[in-house]
Amino acid sequence: MINVFPIFMRKLSHVCSLKPYKETKWLMPNGNPIGVYVYNCIANQKVPVILNDPKIATWYSCGPTVYDSAHIGHACCYVKLDILQRILKSFFNIKLVTAMGITDIDDKIIKKAKDTNTDFRVVAKNYEHEFWLDLTSLNVEKPMIITRVSDHIHTIQDFVKNLVDSNMAYITNDGSVYFDTSKFPSYGKLQNMQDSGEPTTTEKRNKMDFALWKGYKPGEPFWETSWGKGRPGWHIECSAMVSKVFGSQIDFHAGGIDLQFPHHENEEAQSCAYHDTRQWANYWIHVGHLNYKDIKMSKSLQNTLSIPDLLKMYTADTFRMACLMSNYRYSMEYSDEMMKTAEAVLNKFKFFLKDVLMYVNDSENGHGDYSNKLLEELQKVEENNLEALKSDFDTASCVNSLLNLVTCANKIIKGNTKDYYPVPVVLTAQYIINVLTKFGLTLQETSENTISNTLIDTIVEFRHMVRKNAMLRKDKELLSACDTVRDKMKMMKVQINDSNKTPTWVMTK
């Protein structure tokens, strides 16, 4: 029988060695640690992920307000969240139940409807459809559950009424309902925003009070309630829909960093008040902004790039690689240089995988043997990568480790030696494919031209023979012609990687 007590005590001592949480506002959940640590904005540090069931977790992402097309700032957020979800599922075997809320009733949607003389429901439906097409083109997995505000009006009304009945909210003369932040002492725990105690209007009691329900205004959509006509406020929507699906507590609640305050702060306050609990979401996941020239990319600043326009220039894999090479919590600076760097890294992996195929099937090599050095390096990378992912999903370190592993394997593949090590080389390639595909990369070649791969192979091989002979004869004119062919192929989105043995090529975009 295995004595698990020492193992449990080591885990417990590690958890207890964490510095004190910020004013003890983050409460460590009861349950089972899964070995992963994630940054928590309330604790202001990495905290252990503890689940009620060690293999099941709930995850809610704030979805878009569907009044306009999504841009690559949104793409960055949802691709990074997709990566984190895939890590939990693929590397830590968590059965993740995912949900996303769609705001299809909002001031901006109503304004767009009026400006275009279109029914607000049609506006919302069209842009939501476009949003899902964009996410599919980026290989972002669709959530298991999609909740739309328009489908949950009664749930929201019941939620609001409960807060009014419990004296946590109040009704104003215009039929609006506000959450009374003075009744909730923990308000501000996500971002330390406290009430000044001075009302900003004749209706609101406190400056930081926020609308749960907006009173009716002529010309706007409305629903009847016991306190009058109106429509939901923004923050109440997610709380009501999440509570409907997941109950009184959720494991992960995610969105962009701009939602931390006031949206997530207000969600936490009203949900804790509704469920009479001290902590509603155990782990808040916030993704950093995508900046352009040091400025947040946003529609209001008119510095956005649409997702279809991005994919005309770069592949979805290239954009995902750029996301993998950055920390999900920090801002990312969009530029052609950043994208070209990500593309080069992606191509390095593709070239390596093609080189492995050539190496393994090279009939000139001798009998296969093992390279203990490469196998040892592979094992070290596997262990280090798992630890990196356990530490707040450090994908950038994983990518760097994989690149170093490629360098080690290439010393065998491209080295001037008769030693032949197909087994460790193939295991290395398989591990790299496994990790990258678990991150959501497809590693598929795409091209808009109609040239077949067979024809490209023929051209590349012919150029290689000509170039090899030219190098032996030191024929500068012929070598220059080979360079011209290489450059023209690159213009046709075919990038050639020259080698002393067999050259390889990949499609670019």
C-alpha positions as CSV (number, residue, x, y, z in Angstrom):
1,M,0.0,0.0,0.0
2,I,1.4,3.4,-1.0
3,N,1.7,6.0,1.8
4,V,0.3,9.2,0.3
5,F,0.6,11.2,3.5
6,P,4.1,12.6,2.8
7,I,3.0,13.6,-0.7
8,F,-0.1,15.3,0.7
9,M,2.1,17.2,3.3
10,R,4.5,18.4,0.6
11,K,1.6,19.8,-1.4
12,L,0.1,21.3,1.7
13,S,3.4,22.9,2.8
14,H,3.8,24.4,-0.7
15,V,0.2,25.9,-0.6
16,C,0.8,27.2,3.0
17,S,4.2,28.7,2.0
18,L,2.4,31.2,-0.3
19,K,2.6,34.8,0.9
20,P,-0.6,36.0,2.7
21,Y,-3.4,36.8,0.3
22,K,-4.3,40.4,-0.1
23,E,-6.4,41.1,3.0
24,T,-7.5,37.5,2.8
25,K,-10.2,38.5,0.3
26,W,-9.5,35.5,-1.9
27,L,-10.7,32.3,-0.3
28,M,-9.0,29.1,-1.0
29,P,-11.7,26.7,-2.3
30,N,-12.3,23.3,-0.6
31,G,-11.5,20.4,-2.8
32,N,-8.7,18.8,-4.8
33,P,-5.5,20.6,-6.0
34,I,-4.7,19.7,-9.6
35,G,-1.1,20.9,-9.4
36,V,-1.7,24.0,-11.5
37,Y,-1.1,27.6,-10.3
38,V,-2.9,30.5,-11.8
39,Y,-2.6,34.3,-11.3
40,N,-5.5,35.7,-9.3
41,C,-6.2,39.4,-9.3
42,I,-7.8,39.4,-5.8
43,A,-4.8,37.6,-4.2
44,N,-2.4,39.5,-6.5
45,Q,-0.3,36.4,-7.0
46,K,-0.4,32.8,-8.3
47,V,-2.7,30.6,-6.4
48,P,-3.4,26.8,-6.5
49,V,-6.2,25.6,-8.7
50,I,-8.5,23.6,-6.5
51,L,-11.6,21.9,-7.9
52,N,-14.5,20.3,-6.1
53,D,-14.2,17.4,-8.5
54,P,-10.5,16.8,-9.5
55,K,-11.4,16.2,-13.1
56,I,-14.3,18.6,-13.7
57,A,-14.2,22.3,-14.0
58,T,-16.7,25.1,-15.1
59,W,-15.6,28.0,-17.3
60,Y,-17.5,31.0,-18.4
61,S,-16.1,33.6,-20.9
62,C,-17.7,37.0,-21.5
63,G,-18.7,37.0,-25.1
64,P,-19.1,40.0,-27.4
65,T,-21.7,42.7,-27.6
66,V,-22.8,42.0,-31.1
67,Y,-23.3,45.5,-32.6
68,D,-20.3,45.4,-35.0
69,S,-17.7,43.2,-36.6
70,A,-15.0,41.7,-34.4
71,H,-11.4,42.8,-34.8
72,I,-8.0,41.2,-34.0
73,G,-8.1,42.7,-30.5
74,H,-11.0,40.4,-29.9
75,A,-9.3,37.6,-31.8
76,C,-6.2,37.9,-29.5
77,C,-8.4,37.5,-26.4
78,Y,-10.4,34.5,-27.6
79,V,-7.4,32.7,-29.1
80,K,-5.5,33.0,-25.8
81,L,-8.5,31.8,-23.8
82,D,-8.9,28.9,-26.3
83,I,-5.2,28.0,-25.6
84,L,-5.7,28.0,-21.9
85,Q,-8.8,25.8,-22.2
86,R,-7.0,23.4,-24.4
87,I,-4.1,23.2,-21.9
88,L,-6.4,22.3,-19.0
89,K,-8.2,19.7,-21.2
90,S,-5.2,18.2,-23.0
91,F,-2.3,18.4,-20.6
92,F,-4.2,18.1,-17.3
93,N,-7.1,15.9,-18.3
94,I,-9.7,18.3,-17.0
95,K,-13.3,17.8,-18.2
96,L,-13.9,21.5,-18.9
97,V,-17.5,22.6,-19.3
98,T,-17.4,25.9,-21.2
99,A,-20.0,28.5,-21.6
100,M,-20.1,32.0,-23.2
101,G,-22.6,34.8,-22.9
102,I,-23.7,36.9,-25.9
103,T,-25.0,40.4,-25.2
104,D,-27.6,40.9,-27.9
105,I,-29.5,43.7,-26.1
106,D,-27.4,46.8,-25.4
107,D,-27.2,50.6,-26.0
108,K,-24.8,50.1,-28.8
109,I,-27.0,47.6,-30.5
110,I,-30.0,49.8,-30.2
111,K,-28.0,52.8,-31.6
112,K,-26.8,50.7,-34.6
113,A,-30.4,49.6,-35.3
114,K,-31.6,53.1,-35.3
115,D,-28.7,54.3,-37.5
116,T,-29.3,51.6,-40.1
117,N,-33.1,51.5,-39.7
118,T,-32.9,47.8,-38.8
119,D,-34.6,45.8,-36.1
120,F,-32.2,45.4,-33.2
121,R,-32.7,41.6,-33.2
122,V,-31.5,41.4,-36.8
123,V,-28.5,43.5,-36.1
124,A,-27.5,41.3,-33.2
125,K,-28.2,38.1,-35.1
126,N,-26.1,39.1,-38.1
127,Y,-23.1,40.2,-36.1
128,E,-23.2,37.1,-33.9
129,H,-23.2,34.9,-37.0
130,E,-20.2,36.8,-38.3
131,F,-18.5,36.4,-34.9
132,W,-18.7,32.6,-34.9
133,L,-17.4,32.4,-38.5
134,D,-14.4,34.5,-37.4
135,L,-13.7,32.2,-34.4
136,T,-13.9,29.1,-36.6
137,S,-11.4,30.7,-39.1
138,L,-9.0,31.1,-36.1
139,N,-9.6,27.5,-35.0
140,V,-11.1,28.6,-31.7
141,E,-13.3,25.8,-30.2
142,K,-16.9,26.8,-29.8
143,P,-18.2,26.8,-26.2
144,M,-20.4,23.9,-25.2
145,I,-23.1,26.3,-23.9
146,I,-24.0,29.6,-25.5
147,T,-26.3,31.9,-23.5
148,R,-27.9,35.0,-25.1
149,V,-29.4,37.7,-23.0
150,S,-32.6,37.7,-25.1
151,D,-33.2,34.1,-24.1
152,H,-32.8,34.7,-20.4
153,I,-34.9,37.8,-19.7
154,H,-37.1,36.0,-17.1
155,T,-34.0,34.6,-15.4
156,I,-32.5,38.1,-15.2
157,Q,-35.8,39.6,-13.9
158,D,-35.9,37.0,-11.1
159,F,-32.3,37.7,-10.2
160,V,-33.0,41.5,-10.0
161,K,-36.1,40.9,-7.9
162,N,-34.2,38.8,-5.5
163,L,-31.7,41.6,-4.9
164,V,-34.5,44.1,-4.4
165,D,-36.3,41.9,-2.0
166,S,-33.1,41.3,0.0
167,N,-32.6,45.0,0.3
168,M,-29.3,44.8,-1.8
169,A,-30.8,46.9,-4.6
170,Y,-33.3,49.7,-4.9
171,I,-35.8,51.0,-7.5
172,T,-35.7,54.5,-8.7
173,N,-38.4,56.8,-9.9
174,D,-37.7,56.1,-13.6
175,G,-38.2,52.4,-13.1
176,S,-34.4,51.6,-13.0
177,V,-32.9,49.3,-10.4
178,Y,-29.5,49.9,-8.9
179,F,-27.2,47.7,-6.8
180,D,-26.5,49.3,-3.5
181,T,-22.7,49.1,-3.1
182,S,-22.8,50.5,0.4
183,K,-24.6,47.2,1.5
184,F,-21.7,45.1,0.1
185,P,-18.5,45.8,2.2
186,S,-16.2,43.8,-0.1
187,Y,-17.0,45.9,-3.2
188,G,-13.7,46.8,-4.9
189,K,-11.9,43.5,-4.1
190,L,-11.0,42.9,-7.8
191,Q,-9.5,46.3,-8.3
192,N,-9.7,48.3,-5.1
193,M,-12.3,50.8,-6.4
194,Q,-14.2,52.2,-3.5
195,D,-17.3,54.3,-3.1
196,S,-16.8,57.9,-2.4
197,G,-20.2,58.1,-0.8
198,E,-21.4,60.9,-3.0
199,P,-24.3,60.3,-5.3
200,T,-23.7,61.3,-8.9
201,T,-27.4,61.7,-9.8
202,T,-30.7,62.3,-8.0
203,E,-31.5,58.7,-8.6
204,K,-28.4,57.0,-7.4
205,R,-27.6,56.8,-3.7
206,N,-23.9,56.2,-4.1
207,K,-21.4,57.0,-6.7
208,M,-20.4,53.4,-7.4
209,D,-23.9,52.0,-7.5
210,F,-24.6,50.4,-10.9
211,A,-27.7,49.6,-12.9
212,L,-29.2,46.1,-12.7
213,W,-32.2,47.2,-14.8
214,K,-32.7,50.2,-17.0
215,G,-36.0,52.0,-17.0
216,Y,-37.9,52.4,-20.2
217,K,-37.1,55.1,-22.7
218,P,-39.4,55.8,-25.7
219,G,-38.4,54.1,-28.9
220,E,-36.3,51.4,-27.1
221,P,-37.1,47.7,-26.6
222,F,-38.5,46.8,-23.2
223,W,-40.0,44.0,-21.1
224,E,-42.6,44.3,-18.4
225,T,-41.7,43.7,-14.8
226,S,-43.4,44.2,-11.4
227,W,-41.6,47.5,-11.0
228,G,-42.2,48.8,-14.5
229,K,-41.0,48.5,-18.1
230,G,-37.3,48.3,-19.0
231,R,-34.4,46.2,-20.0
232,P,-31.4,44.5,-18.4
233,G,-28.3,46.3,-17.4
234,W,-25.0,45.0,-18.8
235,H,-23.5,43.5,-15.6
236,I,-26.5,41.6,-14.4
237,E,-26.7,39.5,-17.6
238,C,-23.6,37.4,-17.1
239,S,-24.4,36.8,-13.4
240,A,-27.9,35.6,-14.0
241,M,-26.9,33.4,-17.0
242,V,-23.9,31.9,-15.2
243,S,-26.0,31.2,-12.1
244,K,-28.7,29.6,-14.3
245,V,-26.2,27.2,-15.8
246,F,-23.6,26.6,-13.1
247,G,-25.3,27.5,-9.9
248,S,-23.9,29.4,-6.9
249,Q,-20.2,29.1,-7.8
250,I,-18.0,28.9,-10.8
251,D,-14.4,27.7,-11.2
252,F,-13.1,30.0,-14.0
253,H,-14.5,33.3,-15.2
254,A,-12.6,34.8,-18.1
255,G,-12.5,37.9,-20.3
256,G,-10.3,40.8,-21.4
257,I,-8.4,42.9,-18.8
258,D,-10.7,45.8,-19.6
259,L,-13.6,43.8,-18.0
260,Q,-11.9,43.5,-14.6
261,F,-13.5,46.8,-13.6
262,P,-16.3,47.5,-13.5
263,H,-17.9,44.5,-15.3
264,H,-16.3,41.6,-13.3
265,E,-16.3,43.6,-10.1
266,N,-20.0,44.2,-10.4
267,E,-20.7,40.6,-11.4
268,E,-18.8,39.3,-8.3
269,A,-20.7,41.8,-6.0
270,Q,-24.2,41.1,-7.2
271,S,-23.6,37.3,-7.5
272,C,-22.2,37.0,-3.9
273,A,-25.2,39.1,-2.7
274,Y,-27.7,36.9,-4.6
275,H,-26.2,33.6,-3.5
276,D,-25.3,34.8,0.0
277,T,-21.7,33.7,-0.4
278,R,-18.3,35.3,0.2
279,Q,-16.8,34.2,-3.1
280,W,-18.6,33.5,-6.4
281,A,-15.9,33.0,-9.0
282,N,-12.9,31.2,-7.7
283,Y,-10.5,32.1,-10.5
284,W,-10.6,35.3,-12.6
285,I,-8.8,35.0,-15.9
286,H,-7.9,38.3,-17.6
287,V,-6.2,38.6,-21.0
288,G,-4.0,41.6,-21.8
289,H,-4.9,44.1,-24.5
290,L,-3.6,43.8,-28.1
291,N,-1.9,47.2,-28.7
292,Y,-1.1,48.9,-32.0
293,K,1.6,51.5,-31.7
294,D,1.4,51.4,-27.8
295,I,-2.4,52.1,-27.9
296,K,-5.2,49.6,-27.1
297,M,-6.8,48.4,-30.3
298,S,-10.5,49.5,-30.2
299,K,-13.3,50.6,-32.5
300,S,-13.6,53.9,-30.8
301,L,-10.0,54.8,-31.7
302,Q,-10.5,53.5,-35.2
303,N,-7.2,51.6,-35.1
304,T,-8.6,48.1,-35.7
305,L,-7.9,45.4,-38.2
306,S,-10.7,42.9,-39.1
307,I,-10.1,39.2,-38.6
308,P,-10.7,38.4,-42.4
309,D,-8.2,41.1,-43.3
310,L,-5.6,39.6,-40.9
311,L,-6.1,36.2,-42.5
312,K,-5.4,37.6,-45.9
313,M,-1.9,38.4,-44.8
314,Y,-1.1,35.6,-42.3
315,T,-2.5,32.2,-41.4
316,A,-4.5,31.4,-38.3
317,D,-1.5,29.3,-37.2
318,T,0.8,32.3,-37.4
319,F,-1.5,34.5,-35.3
320,R,-1.9,31.7,-32.7
321,M,1.9,31.2,-32.6
322,A,2.2,35.0,-31.9
323,C,-0.2,34.5,-29.0
324,L,1.7,31.5,-27.7
325,M,4.9,33.4,-27.7
326,S,3.5,36.0,-25.3
327,N,2.1,35.9,-21.8
328,Y,-1.7,35.8,-21.8
329,R,-1.9,38.3,-19.0
330,Y,0.2,41.0,-20.6
331,S,-0.3,43.4,-23.5
332,M,0.8,42.3,-26.9
333,E,2.1,44.8,-29.5
334,Y,0.7,44.1,-32.9
335,S,3.1,44.7,-35.8
336,D,4.3,43.1,-39.0
337,E,7.6,42.4,-37.3
338,M,5.9,40.5,-34.6
339,M,3.9,38.5,-37.1
340,K,6.9,37.8,-39.2
341,T,8.8,36.5,-36.2
342,A,5.9,34.2,-35.3
343,E,5.8,33.0,-38.9
344,A,9.5,32.3,-38.9
345,V,9.1,30.2,-35.7
346,L,6.2,28.3,-37.2
347,N,8.2,27.6,-40.4
348,K,11.1,26.4,-38.3
349,F,8.9,23.7,-36.9
350,K,7.5,22.8,-40.3
351,F,10.9,22.6,-41.9
352,F,12.1,20.4,-39.0
353,L,9.2,18.0,-39.4
354,K,9.9,17.7,-43.2
355,D,13.6,17.2,-42.5
356,V,12.7,14.4,-40.1
357,L,10.7,12.7,-42.8
358,M,13.6,13.0,-45.2
359,Y,16.1,11.8,-42.6
360,V,14.2,8.7,-41.6
361,N,13.6,7.7,-45.2
362,D,17.2,8.4,-46.4
363,S,18.4,5.1,-47.9
364,E,22.1,6.2,-47.7
365,N,22.1,6.0,-43.9
366,G,23.3,2.9,-42.1
367,H,21.7,0.8,-39.3
368,G,19.6,2.7,-36.7
369,D,21.0,3.4,-33.3
370,Y,20.0,5.4,-30.2
371,S,21.2,8.8,-29.2
372,N,21.0,8.9,-25.4
373,K,21.8,12.6,-25.4
374,L,18.8,13.5,-27.5
375,L,16.5,11.2,-25.5
376,E,17.7,12.8,-22.3
377,E,17.1,16.3,-23.7
378,L,13.7,15.2,-24.9
379,Q,12.8,14.0,-21.4
380,K,14.1,17.2,-19.8
381,V,12.0,19.3,-22.1
382,E,8.9,17.2,-21.5
383,E,9.3,17.7,-17.7
384,N,10.1,21.4,-18.0
385,N,7.2,22.2,-20.3
386,L,4.7,20.5,-18.0
387,E,6.1,22.6,-15.1
388,A,5.9,25.7,-17.2
389,L,2.2,25.1,-18.0
390,K,1.5,24.4,-14.4
391,S,2.9,27.8,-13.6
392,D,0.1,30.1,-15.0
393,F,0.1,28.6,-18.5
394,D,3.6,29.7,-19.5
395,T,3.4,28.8,-23.2
396,A,6.2,31.1,-24.2
397,S,8.7,29.0,-22.3
398,C,7.3,25.9,-23.9
399,V,7.8,27.3,-27.4
400,N,11.4,28.2,-26.6
401,S,12.1,24.7,-25.2
402,L,10.7,23.2,-28.4
403,L,12.9,25.4,-30.5
404,N,16.0,24.3,-28.5
405,L,14.9,20.7,-28.9
406,V,14.8,21.3,-32.7
407,T,18.3,22.6,-32.6
408,C,19.5,19.5,-30.7
409,A,17.8,17.2,-33.2
410,N,19.1,19.1,-36.2
411,K,22.7,18.5,-35.1
412,I,22.0,14.8,-35.7
413,I,19.9,15.3,-38.9
414,K,22.2,17.7,-40.6
415,G,25.5,16.7,-39.0
416,N,28.3,15.4,-41.1
417,T,28.2,12.0,-39.5
418,K,27.3,8.5,-40.6
419,D,25.5,7.8,-37.3
420,Y,21.8,7.1,-37.8
421,Y,19.3,7.8,-35.0
422,P,15.8,7.5,-36.4
423,V,14.1,6.5,-33.2
424,P,15.0,9.5,-30.9
425,V,14.6,11.9,-33.9
426,V,11.0,10.5,-34.6
427,L,10.1,10.6,-30.9
428,T,11.3,14.3,-30.8
429,A,9.2,15.1,-33.8
430,Q,6.2,13.4,-32.5
431,Y,6.4,15.2,-29.2
432,I,6.7,18.6,-30.9
433,I,3.6,17.8,-33.1
434,N,1.7,16.6,-30.0
435,V,2.4,19.8,-28.0
436,L,1.7,22.2,-30.9
437,T,-1.5,20.5,-31.9
438,K,-2.7,20.5,-28.2
439,F,-2.1,24.3,-28.3
440,G,-4.5,24.4,-31.2
441,L,-2.1,24.7,-34.2
442,T,-3.2,22.8,-37.3
443,L,0.3,22.6,-38.9
444,Q,-1.5,22.3,-42.2
445,E,-0.1,23.7,-45.4
446,T,-2.4,26.2,-47.1
447,S,-2.2,28.0,-50.5
448,E,-4.4,29.9,-52.8
449,N,-2.5,28.9,-55.9
450,T,-3.2,25.7,-57.8
451,I,0.4,24.3,-58.1
452,S,0.5,20.8,-56.8
453,N,2.9,19.7,-54.1
454,T,4.4,17.1,-56.5
455,L,5.3,19.8,-59.0
456,I,6.8,21.9,-56.3
457,D,8.8,18.9,-55.1
458,T,10.1,18.5,-58.6
459,I,11.2,22.1,-59.0
460,V,12.9,22.2,-55.6
461,E,14.8,18.9,-56.2
462,F,15.9,20.1,-59.7
463,R,17.1,23.4,-58.3
464,H,18.9,21.6,-55.5
465,M,20.9,19.4,-58.0
466,V,21.8,22.5,-60.1
467,R,22.8,24.4,-57.0
468,K,24.9,21.5,-55.7
469,N,26.8,21.2,-59.0
470,A,27.3,25.0,-59.2
471,M,28.8,25.0,-55.7
472,L,31.2,22.3,-56.6
473,R,32.3,24.2,-59.7
474,K,32.1,27.6,-58.0
475,D,29.8,28.8,-60.8
476,K,28.6,32.2,-59.5
477,E,26.3,32.8,-62.4
478,L,24.5,29.6,-61.9
479,L,24.3,30.1,-58.1
480,S,22.8,33.5,-58.8
481,A,20.2,31.9,-61.1
482,C,19.4,29.4,-58.2
483,D,18.9,32.4,-55.9
484,T,16.5,34.0,-58.4
485,V,14.5,30.8,-58.5
486,R,14.3,30.7,-54.7
487,D,13.2,34.3,-54.6
488,K,10.5,33.8,-57.3
489,M,9.2,30.7,-55.4
490,K,9.0,32.8,-52.2
491,M,6.9,35.3,-54.1
492,M,4.6,32.4,-54.9
493,K,4.4,31.6,-51.2
494,V,6.8,28.7,-51.3
495,Q,9.7,29.1,-49.0
496,I,12.7,26.8,-49.6
497,N,15.1,25.7,-46.9
498,D,18.4,24.7,-48.5
499,S,20.4,21.8,-47.0
500,N,23.6,19.9,-47.8
501,K,21.5,16.9,-48.3
502,T,17.8,17.1,-49.3
503,P,16.1,20.6,-49.3
504,T,12.7,21.1,-47.8
505,W,9.9,23.7,-48.4
506,V,6.8,25.0,-46.8
507,M,3.9,27.2,-47.9
508,T,3.7,30.7,-46.4
509,K,1.0,33.3,-46.6
